Amino acid sequence: NINRVQGRFTGLKKAFYRLVIWIPVIGLKKTPFKALKGVSFKIEHGMFGLLGPNGAGKSTLMRIICGILEPSYGQITINDIDTKVKREELQGLIGYLPQEFGVYENLTAWEFLNYMGILKKLYNQQQREERIDYVLSAVHMVSHKHEKLGSYSGGMKQRIGIAQILLHLPRILVVDEPT
């Protein structure tokens, strides 16, 4: 309530607040930003890379493919299945490693991957431990599995990130700036 404002310059404050009430929005209206426009491609088998300048929409496209972001319009199909219709089922087929990802610095690689295995519904302990050994050997990190992640270099953390997405043996890997 403007009338309850008291103190020095009360009259000036009331006039200012009334002015603000009269002009609730100040500034120019911005047109909506389109991150991707007219993107169309088909990927068969193999490894593919997206190249382009900063801000071109590469990360946005990867997030849409993985089901993290929803496209404003258009359609994405994986094995002739619309990602909007069967989103959760398709997410089990995809392993996604973003450009920036977090690790628990106070855990060892083994502890971190064990925790992530539980989150990925690998509840059988023996199967989970075998899978952790498999992915650690795949990224050449077996000798460092009992070291804290906080002591790892950037490249070593990146390898642990790759091991993490391999845990549930996805059919499709989407990696944003893996190098």
Secondary structure, 3 states (H helix, E strand, C coil): CHHHCCCCCHHHHHHHHHHHHHCCCCCCCCCCCCCCCCCCCCCCCCCCCCCCCCCCCHHHHHHHHHCCCCCCCCCCEECCEECCCCHHHHHCCEEEECCCCCCCCCCEHHHHHHHHHHHCCCCCHHHHHHHHHHHHHHCCCHHHCCCEHHHCCHHHHHHHHHHHHHCCCCCEEEECCCC
